[in-house]
Amino acid sequence: GYSLSDAYPNPFNPTTTIKYEIGEFGFVSLKVYDLLGSEVATLVNDVQHAGVYEINFDATGLPSGTYFYTLTTDNFTSTKKLILLK
């Protein structure tokens, strides 16, 4: 199946780990957005095989605040919240 896990740690400073699962081969996008909906980071933008993945997000250079990360595939979309505390 598909899943997007809560980032750990969260709140974080300056790095956190995001874990997700892809159910089948296909295009995968994992992006981070600020509260205004502006994209601040692209963590994954590629074709991937089915499996479980972990990626580190380094928010060095971003201000403290609330962010959202969205996983998008051909068959699945999920969004979760991140809190960056400096």
N, C-alpha and C positions, 0 to 999 in steps of 0.2 A: 504494500500500500504506500500511501504518501503521508508524510507528516513533517511538521515544522515544530521543533522543540523550543522551549523557553531558553533564552541565552543564559549562560552561566559564566561568571557571576553577573547578577543584575539586581541592583545598580552596580556599575563598573567604573573603573578608571585605571589606565586608559584602554585596556583590552578586555574583550569578552569572547566566548566561544559559542558559535551557533551550530547546532546539529540538525540535520534534516535527512529524510529518507525519500528516495525516488522509486516508484513502483515499476517503471519501465523505461527503456532507452528513449531519450528525446532531449529536446532543448530545455535548458534550465536557466532561470534568471533569479538571482538573489540580490536585492538592492536595499539600501538604507535611505530613508527620507527624514527630513526634519518636520516640525509641526505644521509648517506651511505647505508641505507636500513637495518641497524641492528635493531632488535627488542629491545626496551628499556622498554616496559611495556605491560602486558596483562591485560586489564580492564574487559573483559568478555570472557569466554570460556565455554559456557554452553548451554543447551537446554532452550528456553524461549517460553512463550505463546505469541500470537499476542498482541500488545499493544505499548504504548509509554513509553520509559524509559529515565531516566537521570542518568548519572554517573559522579562523580567528579574525575578528574585526578590531582594528587598531584605530581608535578615535582621537589619537594625538592630533592636535590642531583644530579640533572641533570644540565649540563652547559647551559648557554644562547645559543639560536640558533633556527633554524627552524626544526620542527618535522612534521610528517604526521601521521594521525590516519585513520585506515581502518576498516570499518564495512563489515563483510562477513557473508552471510547466504547461504542456498542452492540455492536461486534464485536471489541474489542481492549482489553486491559489490560496495562500494563507498569509496573514499579517500578524505580527506580534510587536509588543512595545519594549523599548530599551530606555533605561535612564542612565545618563552619563553624569557622574558627580566628580567635580574636580576640587 
